[in-house]
């Protein structure tokens, strides 16, 4: 089966010598059409390249990071491809799906929902762990070396995916991640709706819980702005810092003075993250 029969090219833009492309495909995991973005560096025209997964935050889709982060120039220099999935199913029109910014559309939280009406479509964990990687490996010149990063809700996603799949990602990083969703308003609202009232079902999607349970020994690299408007109520990086210290889990947590939660923050430090991942991705 050819690419044209499975992927529909939505747009293509030349960027920093490579290509930023958006594709639409039908997702079996989510039972709807999905759009994802891929940046292919110039090196991908002649060889297979390593891949960085980027998971975005609440209200975002595949476009925000690719347009605002300024990542293409460094990715082109380093020879690293980037894939950015959407943040939730789209076009499913479930009851209440579009009523608030932190639940439903744009707010999949990278979990597999078990509660009605969400369980029929909101299976973002399976989508980003299994289905989309299979599509990417089939259709793009990637070499099997993968790292993962993300922002806010997507930082939460990056951390839990790396911790739950030891050895799969050569490195993991995050910008202002939700590290303890079981105990913050965003996470409690989403987890109650998607997973039900039993907090024991939430732990598999909480980075603090996964570290405490020894799920993985992979080093975590996090940047957090100290002027982030969500720092105290939603993000609480000190909780992850404490559990990593208690369990001797490797963590680099940089607090960046004056930076908020925006893409100005991401654009300011994305080069550090890309070079960090490239170091791990280029090792034989």
Secondary structure by P-SEA (a helix, b strand, c coil): cccccccccccccccccbbbbbbbbbbccccbbbbbbbbbccccccbbbbbbbbbbccccccccccccccaaaaaaaabbbbbbbcccccccccccccccccccccccccccccccccccccaaaaaaacaaaaaaaaccccccccccccccaaaaaaaaaaaaccccccccccccccccccccaaaaaaaaacccccccccccccaaaaaaacccccbbbbbbbcccccccccccaaaaaaaaaaaccbbbbbbbccccccaaaaaacaaaaaaaaaaaaacc
